[in-house]
């Protein structure tokens, strides 16, 4: 301890006490305080922005996916968080995924040949007509040929449940209604996909029983709003030179095998409203051969369509006797496969619809037929004519007229 008055030397002076104290200028002190204040204000502003900003993704990285509405004027853009784990398609329960897409009306095209490097999600317009899911557990019977249609325990039938609903009634009374059935689908995958995508949902589609992945393709068509029919091959006059395909229903001695053959055909896919003949000039002219076939179809709650290809066909009147919902096609619009000929037949179908209240046409899924039908369908609204599903056509015939609809 140093005594008072003891002079400080280098030995007893406290370390560091001989250094000069530097005092900043007034300007440097003020600038330091201002800088600290600005940093504080910036920090508070950042907190305020984060608190008030509406960001449902919480700042996660996002990607954009194009969502196009059916018949929409312009697409919408949706944000999809990248952080959401993507489950591989093979790891999902396939039936459940397809069923959900079909029920919601949403079509998802994942990256691949159709949509390289992107995901395309197509959603229907609000209020669009949706078909019932298929298969309906009430309406199926398990067999060695697959799932066969049947009448449900509550009396529900495939003809009722799988039909396309009519949707909202037109604001003004139509000048006429037209039902159109386009057949020959399911064999060419490209042609089938084009028909499903381009044709209006009100056009009914007929599927041959011989394509691959028929169940998947049919449910895609139904998901796009098309009701579907099963085309049943029947014996033509020039059989076997003209052979409709395996399991053709025959007349004569082999007619005893027709029920087994019919079961094979009925088990090819589910969700159809009824059956339509494919060829069959000889069989449809033989009421004895037709009767057991129609009894089987009646017991399964299906509708029967005569495709109008044979003037000697007894299919429609025989089906009426069997108390089956039935109608006969009025005009085959592409029996001559030229654009001008198809246009002419469609105009005749319009005239028939104005006269009778409703007319029924059929066509094959040929590229020229699809192209002419799509162009023609776009003109109908301006003419006061409405397209309706084939299943609904029976309810619109004018009572004062006679014709092939029953």
C-alpha positions as CSV (number, residue, x, y, z in Angstrom):
1,X,0.0,0.0,0.0
2,X,1.4,3.4,-1.0
3,X,1.5,6.2,1.6
4,X,-0.1,9.4,0.8
5,X,2.3,11.7,-1.0
6,X,4.5,8.9,-2.3
7,X,5.5,9.7,-5.9
8,X,4.5,7.2,-8.6
9,X,7.3,5.5,-10.4
10,X,7.4,3.0,-13.2
11,X,7.5,0.3,-10.5
12,X,4.5,1.3,-8.5
13,X,2.3,3.0,-11.2
14,X,-0.9,0.8,-12.0
15,X,-0.7,-1.0,-15.3
16,X,-2.3,0.9,-18.1
17,X,-3.0,4.0,-16.1
18,X,-0.4,6.1,-18.0
19,X,-2.2,5.6,-21.3
20,X,-4.0,8.7,-22.6
21,X,-7.8,8.5,-22.6
22,X,-9.3,9.2,-26.1
23,X,-12.6,11.0,-26.2
24,X,-14.5,10.8,-29.5
25,X,-15.8,13.9,-31.1
26,X,-19.5,14.9,-30.8
27,X,-20.1,13.9,-34.4
28,X,-18.7,10.4,-34.0
29,X,-20.8,9.8,-31.0
30,X,-23.9,10.9,-32.7
31,X,-23.2,8.8,-35.8
32,X,-22.7,5.7,-33.7
33,X,-26.0,6.2,-31.9
34,X,-27.8,6.9,-35.2
35,X,-26.3,3.7,-36.8
36,X,-27.4,1.6,-33.8
37,X,-30.9,3.1,-34.1
38,X,-31.2,2.3,-37.8
39,X,-30.2,-1.3,-37.2
40,X,-32.8,-1.6,-34.5
41,X,-35.5,-0.1,-36.7
42,X,-34.6,-2.4,-39.6
43,X,-34.9,-5.4,-37.3
44,X,-38.3,-4.3,-36.0
45,X,-39.5,-3.7,-39.6
46,X,-38.5,-7.2,-40.6
47,X,-40.4,-8.7,-37.7
48,X,-43.5,-6.6,-38.6
49,X,-43.4,-7.8,-42.3
50,X,-43.1,-11.4,-41.3
51,X,-46.0,-11.0,-38.9
52,X,-48.3,-9.3,-41.3
53,X,-47.5,-11.1,-44.5
54,X,-49.9,-13.9,-45.6
55,X,-47.6,-16.7,-46.6
56,X,-49.3,-20.1,-46.3
57,X,-46.1,-21.8,-47.4
58,X,-44.2,-20.4,-44.5
59,X,-41.3,-19.3,-46.7
60,X,-40.8,-22.8,-48.2
61,X,-39.5,-23.0,-51.8
62,X,-42.4,-23.5,-54.2
63,X,-42.8,-24.6,-57.8
64,X,-45.7,-23.8,-60.2
65,X,-47.9,-26.3,-61.9
66,X,-50.3,-25.5,-64.7
67,X,-54.0,-26.2,-63.9
68,X,-56.3,-26.0,-66.9
69,X,-60.0,-25.9,-66.6
70,X,-62.2,-27.9,-69.0
71,X,-63.6,-25.4,-71.6
72,X,-61.9,-22.6,-69.6
73,X,-60.8,-19.4,-71.3
74,X,-57.5,-19.3,-69.5
75,X,-55.4,-21.5,-67.3
76,X,-54.8,-21.0,-63.6
77,X,-51.5,-21.3,-61.8
78,X,-51.2,-23.2,-58.5
79,X,-48.3,-23.2,-56.1
80,X,-47.1,-26.6,-55.0
81,X,-44.6,-26.7,-52.0
82,X,-41.4,-28.5,-52.9
83,X,-41.0,-29.7,-49.4
84,X,-44.1,-31.9,-49.6
85,X,-42.8,-35.5,-50.1
86,X,-43.8,-37.0,-53.4
87,X,-44.9,-40.6,-53.1
88,X,-43.8,-42.7,-56.2
89,X,-46.8,-43.8,-58.3
90,X,-45.8,-47.5,-57.9
91,X,-45.9,-47.1,-54.1
92,X,-49.5,-45.9,-54.0
93,X,-52.6,-48.1,-53.9
94,X,-53.4,-47.7,-57.7
95,X,-57.1,-48.5,-57.4
96,X,-57.6,-45.9,-54.6
97,X,-55.7,-43.2,-56.5
98,X,-57.7,-43.7,-59.7
99,X,-60.9,-43.9,-57.8
100,X,-60.2,-40.6,-56.0
101,X,-59.3,-38.9,-59.3
102,X,-62.4,-40.2,-61.0
103,X,-64.7,-39.2,-58.1
104,X,-63.2,-35.7,-57.9
105,X,-63.2,-35.1,-61.7
106,X,-59.5,-34.2,-61.5
107,X,-57.1,-35.5,-64.1
108,X,-53.4,-35.6,-63.2
109,X,-50.7,-36.1,-65.9
110,X,-47.4,-36.7,-64.2
111,X,-44.0,-36.1,-65.8
112,X,-43.5,-38.4,-68.9
113,X,-44.0,-38.4,-72.6
114,X,-47.3,-36.4,-72.4
115,X,-45.9,-33.8,-70.0
116,X,-42.1,-33.8,-70.0
117,X,-40.7,-32.0,-67.0
118,X,-44.0,-30.9,-65.6
119,X,-47.2,-31.9,-63.9
120,X,-50.5,-31.0,-65.6
121,X,-53.6,-31.0,-63.4
122,X,-57.0,-30.6,-65.2
123,X,-60.0,-29.7,-63.0
124,X,-63.6,-29.6,-64.2
125,X,-65.7,-26.4,-64.3
126,X,-67.8,-25.9,-61.2
127,X,-71.2,-27.6,-61.6
128,X,-69.9,-30.1,-64.2
129,X,-71.9,-33.3,-64.3
130,X,-70.1,-36.2,-62.6
131,X,-70.9,-39.9,-63.1
132,X,-71.3,-42.4,-60.2
133,X,-68.2,-44.3,-59.3
134,X,-67.7,-47.8,-60.8
135,X,-67.9,-50.6,-59.9
136,X,-70.7,-50.1,-57.4
137,X,-70.5,-52.9,-54.9
138,X,-74.3,-53.4,-55.1
139,X,-74.2,-54.0,-58.8
140,X,-71.4,-56.6,-59.3
141,X,-71.3,-60.4,-59.3
142,X,-68.0,-62.2,-59.1
143,X,-67.5,-64.9,-61.6
144,X,-64.7,-66.9,-63.3
145,X,-65.0,-64.3,-66.1
146,X,-64.5,-61.3,-63.8
147,X,-67.1,-58.9,-62.4
148,X,-70.4,-59.2,-64.0
149,X,-73.2,-56.6,-63.7
150,X,-76.4,-57.4,-61.8
151,X,-79.5,-55.8,-60.3
152,X,-78.8,-54.5,-56.7
153,X,-80.6,-55.8,-53.6
154,X,-82.4,-52.5,-53.5
155,X,-83.5,-52.7,-57.1
156,X,-80.9,-50.4,-58.5
157,X,-79.6,-51.3,-62.0
158,X,-76.4,-50.5,-63.9
159,X,-78.6,-48.8,-66.5
160,X,-79.8,-46.3,-63.9
161,X,-76.7,-45.9,-61.7
162,X,-74.0,-45.7,-64.4
163,X,-75.9,-43.4,-66.8
164,X,-74.7,-39.8,-67.2
165,X,-77.1,-37.4,-65.3
166,X,-78.7,-34.8,-67.5
167,X,-77.5,-31.8,-65.4
168,X,-79.3,-28.4,-65.3
169,X,-82.2,-28.0,-67.7
170,X,-81.7,-25.5,-70.5
171,X,-83.0,-21.9,-69.8
172,X,-85.1,-22.0,-73.0
173,X,-86.9,-24.9,-74.6
174,X,-84.6,-26.6,-77.2
175,X,-85.5,-26.9,-80.8
176,X,-84.5,-30.6,-80.5
177,X,-82.2,-33.0,-78.8
178,X,-79.6,-35.4,-80.2
179,X,-78.0,-38.4,-78.6
180,X,-74.8,-39.7,-80.2
181,X,-73.0,-43.0,-79.6
182,X,-69.4,-43.3,-80.9
183,X,-68.2,-46.9,-80.9
184,X,-65.1,-48.8,-81.7
185,X,-63.1,-47.5,-78.7
186,X,-60.6,-49.4,-76.6
187,X,-58.6,-51.1,-79.3
188,X,-56.4,-48.2,-80.5
189,X,-55.0,-46.5,-77.4
190,X,-54.1,-43.3,-79.3
191,X,-57.5,-43.1,-81.1
192,X,-59.4,-43.8,-77.9
193,X,-57.5,-41.2,-75.9
194,X,-58.2,-38.6,-78.7
195,X,-61.9,-39.4,-78.8
196,X,-62.2,-39.2,-75.0
197,X,-60.4,-35.9,-74.9
198,X,-62.0,-34.1,-77.8
199,X,-65.6,-35.3,-77.8
200,X,-68.1,-33.5,-75.5
201,X,-68.9,-35.4,-72.3
202,X,-72.5,-35.7,-73.4
203,X,-71.4,-38.0,-76.3
204,X,-71.8,-41.7,-75.2
205,X,-69.0,-44.1,-76.0
206,X,-69.0,-47.7,-77.0
207,X,-66.1,-49.9,-76.1
208,X,-65.1,-53.1,-77.9
209,X,-64.2,-56.0,-75.6
210,X,-60.8,-56.7,-77.0
211,X,-58.5,-53.9,-75.9
212,X,-55.8,-53.9,-73.2
213,X,-56.2,-52.1,-69.9
214,X,-59.9,-51.7,-70.7
215,X,-61.0,-51.1,-67.1
216,X,-58.5,-48.2,-66.7
217,X,-59.4,-46.6,-70.0
218,X,-63.1,-46.9,-69.5
219,X,-62.9,-45.3,-66.1
220,X,-60.9,-42.5,-67.6
221,X,-63.7,-41.9,-70.1
222,X,-66.3,-42.0,-67.3
223,X,-64.1,-39.6,-65.3
224,X,-64.3,-37.2,-68.3
225,X,-68.2,-37.4,-68.2
226,X,-68.9,-40.0,-70.9
227,X,-71.3,-42.7,-70.1
228,X,-70.2,-46.0,-71.7
229,X,-71.6,-49.0,-73.5
230,X,-70.2,-52.5,-74.1
231,X,-70.2,-53.5,-77.8
232,X,-71.1,-57.1,-78.1
233,X,-69.9,-59.0,-81.2
234,X,-72.8,-60.8,-83.0
235,X,-72.8,-63.1,-86.0
236,X,-73.1,-61.3,-89.3
237,X,-74.5,-62.9,-92.5
238,X,-71.1,-63.5,-94.0
239,X,-69.6,-65.2,-90.9
240,X,-66.9,-66.6,-90.6
241,X,-65.5,-64.7,-93.6
242,X,-66.4,-61.5,-91.7
243,X,-65.5,-62.4,-88.1
244,X,-66.3,-59.8,-85.4
245,X,-63.8,-61.4,-83.0
246,X,-63.5,-64.0,-80.2
247,X,-66.6,-65.0,-78.2
248,X,-68.9,-63.8,-80.9
249,X,-72.6,-64.6,-80.2
250,X,-73.8,-67.1,-82.8
251,X,-77.0,-68.5,-84.2
252,X,-77.6,-72.1,-85.1
253,X,-76.2,-75.1,-83.3
254,X,-73.6,-73.1,-81.4
255,X,-76.2,-70.8,-79.9
256,X,-76.2,-73.0,-76.7
257,X,-72.8,-71.6,-75.9
258,X,-74.0,-68.0,-76.1
259,X,-74.6,-67.4,-72.4
260,X,-71.0,-68.5,-71.5
261,X,-69.7,-66.3,-74.3
262,X,-71.9,-63.4,-73.1
263,X,-70.5,-63.7,-69.6
264,X,-67.0,-63.5,-70.9
265,X,-67.9,-60.3,-72.8
266,X,-69.7,-58.8,-69.8
267,X,-66.7,-59.3,-67.6
268,X,-64.3,-57.3,-69.6
269,X,-64.8,-54.1,-67.7
270,X,-67.3,-52.4,-65.4
271,X,-69.4,-49.2,-65.3
272,X,-71.3,-49.6,-68.6
273,X,-75.0,-48.6,-68.9
274,X,-75.9,-51.4,-71.4
275,X,-74.9,-53.3,-74.5
276,X,-74.9,-52.4,-78.2
277,X,-74.6,-54.9,-81.0
278,X,-71.5,-55.0,-83.1
279,X,-72.4,-56.3,-86.6
280,X,-74.9,-59.2,-86.0
281,X,-77.1,-59.2,-89.1
282,X,-77.8,-62.9,-88.9
283,X,-78.1,-63.2,-85.1
284,X,-80.3,-60.1,-84.7
285,X,-82.7,-61.5,-87.3
286,X,-83.1,-64.8,-85.4
287,X,-85.5,-64.2,-82.5
288,X,-85.1,-67.8,-81.2
289,X,-81.3,-67.2,-80.8
290,X,-81.9,-63.7,-79.3
291,X,-84.4,-64.7,-76.7
292,X,-82.1,-66.4,-74.1
293,X,-79.5,-63.7,-74.6
294,X,-82.0,-60.9,-73.9
295,X,-83.4,-62.8,-70.8
296,X,-79.9,-62.8,-69.4
297,X,-79.4,-59.1,-70.1
298,X,-82.8,-58.2,-68.6
299,X,-81.8,-60.0,-65.4
300,X,-78.7,-58.0,-65.1
301,X,-80.4,-54.6,-65.4
302,X,-78.8,-53.4,-68.6
303,X,-80.0,-51.3,-71.5
304,X,-80.0,-52.5,-75.1
305,X,-79.1,-50.4,-78.1
306,X,-79.6,-51.5,-81.7
307,X,-76.9,-49.8,-83.7
308,X,-79.1,-49.5,-86.8
309,X,-76.7,-51.4,-89.1
310,X,-79.2,-54.0,-90.2
311,X,-82.7,-53.3,-91.6
312,X,-83.7,-56.9,-90.7
313,X,-82.7,-56.6,-87.0
314,X,-85.2,-57.8,-84.4
315,X,-83.0,-56.7,-81.5
316,X,-85.1,-53.6,-80.4
317,X,-88.6,-55.2,-80.6
318,X,-87.3,-58.4,-79.0
319,X,-85.7,-56.4,-76.2
320,X,-89.0,-54.5,-75.6
321,X,-90.8,-57.8,-75.3
322,X,-88.2,-58.8,-72.6
323,X,-89.0,-55.5,-70.8
324,X,-85.5,-54.1,-71.3
325,X,-85.0,-50.3,-71.7
326,X,-84.3,-50.1,-75.5
327,X,-83.7,-47.8,-78.4
328,X,-82.6,-48.1,-82.0
329,X,-80.2,-45.7,-83.7
330,X,-81.9,-43.5,-86.3
331,X,-78.9,-42.7,-88.4
332,X,-75.3,-44.0,-88.8
333,X,-73.5,-40.7,-89.6
334,X,-70.3,-42.1,-91.0
335,X,-71.4,-45.1,-93.1
336,X,-69.6,-43.1,-95.9
337,X,-66.3,-42.0,-94.4
338,X,-65.9,-38.7,-96.2
339,X,-66.1,-35.3,-94.4
340,X,-68.8,-33.9,-96.6
341,X,-70.9,-37.1,-96.3
342,X,-70.6,-37.1,-92.5
343,X,-71.6,-33.4,-92.4
344,X,-74.6,-34.2,-94.5
345,X,-75.7,-37.0,-92.1
346,X,-75.3,-34.8,-89.1
347,X,-77.6,-32.2,-90.7
348,X,-80.2,-34.9,-91.4
349,X,-79.9,-35.9,-87.7
350,X,-80.6,-32.2,-86.8
351,X,-83.8,-32.2,-88.9
352,X,-84.9,-35.5,-87.4
353,X,-84.4,-34.0,-83.9
354,X,-86.5,-31.0,-84.7
355,X,-89.3,-33.2,-86.1
356,X,-89.4,-35.9,-83.4
357,X,-88.0,-34.0,-80.4
358,X,-85.0,-36.3,-80.2
359,X,-82.9,-38.2,-82.6
360,X,-80.2,-40.9,-82.0
361,X,-77.1,-41.2,-84.2
362,X,-74.1,-43.5,-84.1
363,X,-70.5,-43.3,-85.5
364,X,-67.2,-45.0,-85.4
365,X,-64.1,-43.6,-83.7
366,X,-62.4,-42.8,-87.0
367,X,-60.2,-39.7,-87.0
368,X,-62.4,-38.0,-89.7
369,X,-65.6,-38.8,-87.8
370,X,-64.2,-37.4,-84.5
371,X,-63.0,-34.3,-86.3
372,X,-66.4,-33.6,-88.0
373,X,-68.4,-34.4,-84.9
374,X,-66.3,-32.0,-82.7
375,X,-66.8,-29.2,-85.3
376,X,-70.5,-29.9,-85.6
377,X,-71.1,-30.1,-81.8
378,X,-69.7,-26.6,-81.4
379,X,-72.5,-25.2,-83.6
380,X,-75.4,-26.8,-81.8
381,X,-76.0,-24.2,-79.1
382,X,-76.5,-21.5,-81.7
383,X,-79.1,-23.7,-83.4
384,X,-81.0,-24.3,-80.2
385,X,-80.2,-28.1,-80.3
386,X,-79.0,-29.9,-77.2
387,X,-76.7,-33.0,-77.0
388,X,-78.0,-35.5,-74.5
389,X,-76.6,-38.9,-73.3
390,X,-78.0,-41.9,-75.1
391,X,-79.4,-43.3,-71.9
392,X,-81.6,-40.2,-71.6
393,X,-82.9,-40.1,-75.2
394,X,-85.9,-42.4,-74.4
395,X,-87.5,-39.7,-72.3
396,X,-87.6,-37.0,-75.0
397,X,-89.6,-38.4,-77.9
398,X,-92.6,-36.4,-78.8
399,X,-95.7,-38.4,-77.8
400,X,-97.4,-37.6,-81.2
401,X,-94.6,-39.3,-83.2
402,X,-93.8,-42.9,-83.8
403,X,-90.4,-44.3,-84.4
404,X,-87.6,-46.5,-83.2
405,X,-87.3,-45.1,-79.7
406,X,-89.0,-47.1,-76.9
